[in-house]
Amino acid sequence: MRVKVALPETFSFAAEIPVRITDLNYGGHLGNDALLGLLHEARVQFLRSLGLAGDYDPVSKLGLIMADAAVEYKAEAFHGDVLRFEMAAADASKYGFDVVYRVHNQAGQEVARAKTGMLCFDYNVRKLRLLPEALAAQVQ
């Protein structure tokens, strides 16, 4: 059975990121590994829009850790394409939340859908921590 990523009705943030030549694979299109890297960049921009430093705060050593990822590929992307990553938080829980992505190119063609499960993590003690109330309010 193939992976299906359910999309929310609305997205709260978008980022545009160009496909670099180093993002291409032997088939001449965006590689699956490179897409995960672009999702990470888009996610950091999304988290910064929520007032976070990104996935990790080097001062407090508190951050988010990716617990899982699912990607549903829809079309190829090529060098020079500018991908638009629309994002929304979903499924908040005691320890984290999901980030859901819809990715399309400059022509509006859908390239991928994705979901990353993010958990709050204390790198000082290397354990999960509770989702802070202020962040929980933003991702509900």
MIDOSE-1310 file (N, C-alpha, C; in nm, 2 decimals, decimal comma, always signed):
residues 140
mrvk	+0,08/-0,12/+0,00/+0,00/+0,00/+0,00/+0,09/+0,12/+0,00; +0,06/+0,22/-0,08/+0,14/+0,34/-0,09/+0,10/+0,44/+0,02; +0,20/+0,52/+0,05/+0,18/+0,63/+0,15/+0,09/+0,74/+0,10; -0,01/+0,78/+0,18/-0,09/+0,89/+0,14/-0,08/+0,99/+0,25
valp	-0,05/+1,12/+0,22/-0,04/+1,22/+0,32/-0,17/+1,31/+0,31; -0,24/+1,31/+0,42/-0,36/+1,40/+0,42/-0,33/+1,54/+0,44; -0,39/+1,63/+0,37/-0,36/+1,77/+0,38/-0,46/+1,84/+0,46; -0,42/+1,95/+0,53/-0,52/+2,03/+0,60/-0,60/+2,12/+0,50
etfs	-0,71/+2,17/+0,55/-0,78/+2,27/+0,46/-0,71/+2,39/+0,43; -0,63/+2,44/+0,53/-0,55/+2,56/+0,51/-0,41/+2,54/+0,56; -0,32/+2,63/+0,51/-0,18/+2,63/+0,55/-0,15/+2,76/+0,61; -0,07/+2,76/+0,72/-0,05/+2,89/+0,79/+0,08/+2,96/+0,75
faae	+0,17/+2,89/+0,67/+0,30/+2,95/+0,63/+0,34/+2,89/+0,50; +0,42/+2,97/+0,43/+0,48/+2,92/+0,30/+0,62/+2,97/+0,29; +0,71/+2,89/+0,23/+0,85/+2,93/+0,20/+0,88/+2,89/+0,06; +0,96/+2,97/-0,01/+1,00/+2,94/-0,15/+1,15/+2,91/-0,15
ipvr	+1,19/+2,79/-0,21/+1,33/+2,75/-0,21/+1,36/+2,70/-0,35; +1,47/+2,75/-0,41/+1,50/+2,70/-0,54/+1,57/+2,56/-0,53; +1,55/+2,48/-0,64/+1,62/+2,35/-0,65/+1,76/+2,38/-0,70; +1,86/+2,34/-0,63/+2,00/+2,36/-0,66/+2,05/+2,25/-0,75
itdl	+2,16/+2,27/-0,82/+2,22/+2,16/-0,91/+2,26/+2,04/-0,82; +2,30/+2,07/-0,70/+2,34/+1,96/-0,61/+2,22/+1,88/-0,55; +2,10/+1,93/-0,58/+1,98/+1,85/-0,53/+1,94/+1,75/-0,63; +2,00/+1,74/-0,75/+1,96/+1,65/-0,85/+2,03/+1,51/-0,83
nygg	+1,95/+1,41/-0,87/+2,01/+1,27/-0,87/+2,05/+1,23/-1,01; +2,09/+1,10/-1,02/+2,13/+1,05/-1,15/+2,03/+1,05/-1,25; +1,90/+1,07/-1,22/+1,79/+1,08/-1,32/+1,77/+1,22/-1,37; +1,85/+1,31/-1,31/+1,84/+1,45/-1,36/+1,73/+1,53/-1,29
hlgn	+1,67/+1,47/-1,19/+1,56/+1,55/-1,12/+1,59/+1,55/-0,97; +1,51/+1,62/-0,90/+1,52/+1,63/-0,75/+1,53/+1,50/-0,69; +1,63/+1,47/-0,61/+1,65/+1,34/-0,54/+1,56/+1,34/-0,42; +1,53/+1,22/-0,38/+1,44/+1,20/-0,26/+1,52/+1,25/-0,13
dall	+1,65/+1,22/-0,13/+1,73/+1,27/-0,01/+1,73/+1,42/-0,01; +1,75/+1,48/-0,12/+1,75/+1,63/-0,13/+1,62/+1,69/-0,09; +1,51/+1,63/-0,12/+1,38/+1,68/-0,08/+1,37/+1,68/+0,07; +1,42/+1,58/+0,14/+1,41/+1,58/+0,28/+1,49/+1,70/+0,34
gllh	+1,61/+1,73/+0,28/+1,68/+1,85/+0,32/+1,61/+1,98/+0,29; +1,54/+1,99/+0,18/+1,46/+2,11/+0,15/+1,34/+2,12/+0,25; +1,28/+2,01/+0,29/+1,17/+2,01/+0,39/+1,23/+2,06/+0,52; +1,35/+2,02/+0,55/+1,41/+2,07/+0,68/+1,43/+2,22/+0,68
earv	+1,48/+2,27/+0,57/+1,50/+2,42/+0,55/+1,36/+2,49/+0,56; +1,26/+2,44/+0,49/+1,13/+2,50/+0,50/+1,08/+2,50/+0,64; +1,09/+2,38/+0,71/+1,04/+2,37/+0,85/+1,11/+2,47/+0,94; +1,24/+2,49/+0,93/+1,31/+2,58/+1,01/+1,25/+2,72/+0,99
qflr	+1,22/+2,76/+0,87/+1,16/+2,89/+0,84/+1,02/+2,90/+0,91; +0,94/+2,79/+0,90/+0,81/+2,78/+0,96/+0,82/+2,80/+1,11; +0,92/+2,73/+1,17/+0,93/+2,74/+1,32/+0,98/+2,88/+1,36; +1,06/+2,94/+1,28/+1,10/+3,08/+1,31/+0,98/+3,17/+1,30
slgl	+0,89/+3,14/+1,21/+0,77/+3,23/+1,21/+0,69/+3,21/+1,33; +0,71/+3,10/+1,41/+0,63/+3,08/+1,53/+0,71/+3,14/+1,65; +0,83/+3,20/+1,62/+0,91/+3,26/+1,73/+1,02/+3,17/+1,79; +1,03/+3,05/+1,73/+1,14/+2,96/+1,77/+1,27/+2,99/+1,70
agdy	+1,38/+2,94/+1,75/+1,51/+2,96/+1,69/+1,52/+2,86/+1,57; +1,44/+2,76/+1,56/+1,44/+2,66/+1,46/+1,43/+2,53/+1,53; +1,49/+2,42/+1,48/+1,48/+2,29/+1,54/+1,56/+2,28/+1,67; +1,65/+2,37/+1,70/+1,75/+2,35/+1,81/+1,79/+2,49/+1,86
dpvs	+1,79/+2,50/+1,99/+1,85/+2,62/+2,05/+1,98/+2,59/+2,12; +2,09/+2,63/+2,07/+2,22/+2,59/+2,12/+2,25/+2,64/+2,26; +2,18/+2,74/+2,31/+2,20/+2,80/+2,44/+2,13/+2,70/+2,55; +2,01/+2,68/+2,53/+1,93/+2,59/+2,62/+1,95/+2,45/+2,60
klgl	+1,99/+2,41/+2,47/+2,00/+2,27/+2,43/+1,87/+2,20/+2,43; +1,76/+2,28/+2,40/+1,63/+2,23/+2,39/+1,59/+2,24/+2,24; +1,51/+2,15/+2,20/+1,47/+2,16/+2,06/+1,37/+2,05/+2,02; +1,37/+2,03/+1,89/+1,27/+1,93/+1,83/+1,36/+1,82/+1,76
imad	+1,31/+1,70/+1,77/+1,37/+1,59/+1,70/+1,27/+1,53/+1,61; +1,31/+1,49/+1,49/+1,22/+1,43/+1,39/+1,20/+1,28/+1,43; +1,07/+1,24/+1,46/+1,04/+1,11/+1,49/+1,01/+1,02/+1,37; +0,95/+1,08/+1,27/+0,92/+1,01/+1,15/+0,89/+1,11/+1,03
aave	+0,90/+1,05/+0,91/+0,87/+1,13/+0,79/+0,80/+1,04/+0,69; +0,70/+1,11/+0,62/+0,63/+1,04/+0,51/+0,63/+1,13/+0,40; +0,66/+1,08/+0,28/+0,66/+1,17/+0,16/+0,58/+1,10/+0,05; +0,49/+1,17/-0,01/+0,42/+1,12/-0,13/+0,46/+1,21/-0,25
ykae	+0,53/+1,15/-0,34/+0,58/+1,22/-0,46/+0,48/+1,23/-0,56; +0,46/+1,34/-0,62/+0,36/+1,37/-0,72/+0,41/+1,39/-0,86; +0,53/+1,46/-0,87/+0,59/+1,50/-1,00/+0,74/+1,52/-0,98; +0,81/+1,53/-1,09/+0,95/+1,56/-1,08/+0,97/+1,71/-1,06
afhg	+1,09/+1,75/-1,01/+1,13/+1,88/-1,00/+1,27/+1,89/-1,05; +1,31/+2,00/-1,11/+1,43/+2,01/-1,18/+1,51/+2,13/-1,14; +1,64/+2,13/-1,17/+1,73/+2,25/-1,14/+1,67/+2,38/-1,19; +1,66/+2,48/-1,11/+1,61/+2,61/-1,15/+1,46/+2,62/-1,11
dvlr	+1,39/+2,51/-1,08/+1,26/+2,52/-1,03/+1,26/+2,59/-0,89; +1,16/+2,68/-0,87/+1,14/+2,74/-0,73/+1,03/+2,67/-0,67; +1,05/+2,59/-0,57/+0,95/+2,52/-0,50/+0,89/+2,60/-0,39; +0,76/+2,59/-0,38/+0,68/+2,66/-0,27/+0,64/+2,55/-0,17
fema	+0,68/+2,57/-0,05/+0,65/+2,47/+0,06/+0,54/+2,54/+0,14; +0,42/+2,49/+0,14/+0,31/+2,54/+0,22/+0,31/+2,44/+0,34; +0,30/+2,50/+0,46/+0,31/+2,42/+0,58/+0,20/+2,46/+0,68; +0,17/+2,36/+0,76/+0,07/+2,37/+0,88/+0,11/+2,27/+0,98
aada	+0,08/+2,31/+1,11/+0,10/+2,22/+1,22/-0,03/+2,13/+1,23; -0,01/+2,01/+1,28/-0,13/+1,92/+1,29/-0,10/+1,82/+1,40; -0,21/+1,77/+1,45/-0,20/+1,65/+1,55/-0,11/+1,68/+1,67; -0,13/+1,79/+1,73/-0,05/+1,82/+1,85/-0,08/+1,71/+1,96
skyg	+0,03/+1,68/+2,03/+0,02/+1,58/+2,14/+0,09/+1,63/+2,26; +0,11/+1,54/+2,36/+0,17/+1,58/+2,48/+0,32/+1,61/+2,46; +0,38/+1,55/+2,36/+0,53/+1,57/+2,34/+0,56/+1,64/+2,21; +0,47/+1,66/+2,12/+0,50/+1,72/+1,99/+0,39/+1,74/+1,90
fdvv	+0,42/+1,75/+1,77/+0,32/+1,78/+1,67/+0,37/+1,74/+1,53; +0,29/+1,73/+1,44/+0,33/+1,71/+1,30/+0,34/+1,84/+1,22; +0,42/+1,84/+1,12/+0,42/+1,95/+1,03/+0,39/+1,88/+0,89; +0,28/+1,94/+0,83/+0,23/+1,88/+0,70/+0,27/+1,98/+0,59
yrvh	+0,32/+1,93/+0,48/+0,37/+2,01/+0,37/+0,30/+1,98/+0,24; +0,27/+2,08/+0,16/+0,24/+2,07/+0,02/+0,34/+2,14/-0,06; +0,40/+2,08/-0,15/+0,51/+2,13/-0,23/+0,47/+2,14/-0,38; +0,48/+2,26/-0,43/+0,45/+2,27/-0,58/+0,56/+2,37/-0,64
nqag	+0,57/+2,36/-0,77/+0,67/+2,44/-0,84/+0,61/+2,57/-0,89; +0,69/+2,65/-0,95/+0,65/+2,79/-0,99/+0,53/+2,79/-1,09; +0,51/+2,67/-1,16/+0,39/+2,66/-1,25/+0,27/+2,62/-1,18; +0,28/+2,59/-1,05/+0,16/+2,54/-0,97/+0,14/+2,39/-0,97
qeva	+0,23/+2,32/-1,03/+0,22/+2,17/-1,04/+0,27/+2,12/-0,90; +0,19/+2,03/-0,84/+0,22/+1,97/-0,72/+0,33/+1,87/-0,74; +0,44/+1,89/-0,66/+0,56/+1,80/-0,66/+0,55/+1,69/-0,56; +0,51/+1,73/-0,44/+0,51/+1,63/-0,33/+0,42/+1,68/-0,21
rakt	+0,38/+1,58/-0,13/+0,31/+1,61/+0,00/+0,40/+1,54/+0,10; +0,41/+1,59/+0,22/+0,49/+1,53/+0,32/+0,44/+1,56/+0,46; +0,48/+1,48/+0,55/+0,45/+1,50/+0,69/+0,57/+1,46/+0,77; +0,61/+1,54/+0,87/+0,72/+1,51/+0,96/+0,66/+1,52/+1,10
gmlc	+0,69/+1,41/+1,18/+0,65/+1,41/+1,32/+0,76/+1,47/+1,40; +0,73/+1,58/+1,48/+0,83/+1,65/+1,55/+0,80/+1,63/+1,70; +0,91/+1,59/+1,78/+0,89/+1,57/+1,92/+0,99/+1,67/+1,99; +0,94/+1,72/+2,11/+1,03/+1,81/+2,19/+1,13/+1,72/+2,26
fdyn	+1,25/+1,77/+2,25/+1,37/+1,70/+2,30/+1,46/+1,78/+2,38; +1,51/+1,73/+2,49/+1,61/+1,80/+2,58/+1,74/+1,73/+2,55; +1,83/+1,80/+2,48/+1,96/+1,74/+2,44/+2,05/+1,74/+2,56; +2,02/+1,81/+2,67/+2,10/+1,80/+2,79/+2,10/+1,66/+2,86
vrkl	+1,98/+1,61/+2,86/+1,96/+1,48/+2,92/+1,92/+1,37/+2,82; +1,91/+1,41/+2,69/+1,88/+1,32/+2,58/+1,75/+1,25/+2,60; +1,65/+1,32/+2,64/+1,51/+1,26/+2,66/+1,41/+1,36/+2,61; +1,29/+1,30/+2,58/+1,18/+1,38/+2,54/+1,14/+1,47/+2,65
rllp	+1,08/+1,58/+2,61/+1,02/+1,67/+2,71/+0,88/+1,71/+2,67; +0,80/+1,76/+2,76/+0,67/+1,80/+2,72/+0,66/+1,92/+2,62; +0,57/+1,92/+2,54/+0,54/+2,03/+2,45/+0,51/+2,16/+2,53; +0,60/+2,26/+2,52/+0,57/+2,38/+2,60/+0,43/+2,44/+2,57
eala	+0,36/+2,49/+2,68/+0,23/+2,54/+2,66/+0,22/+2,65/+2,55; +0,31/+2,74/+2,55/+0,31/+2,85/+2,45/+0,32/+2,79/+2,31; +0,40/+2,69/+2,29/+0,41/+2,63/+2,15/+0,29/+2,55/+2,12; +0,24/+2,48/+2,22/+0,11/+2,40/+2,20/+0,00/+2,49/+2,16
aqvq	-0,01/+2,61/+2,21/-0,12/+2,70/+2,17/-0,10/+2,74/+2,03; +0,02/+2,75/+1,98/+0,04/+2,79/+1,84/+0,02/+2,68/+1,74; +0,04/+2,56/+1,78/+0,03/+2,44/+1,69/-0,10/+2,36/+1,70; -0,19/+2,41/+1,78/-0,32/+2,34/+1,80/-0,41/+2,36/+1,68
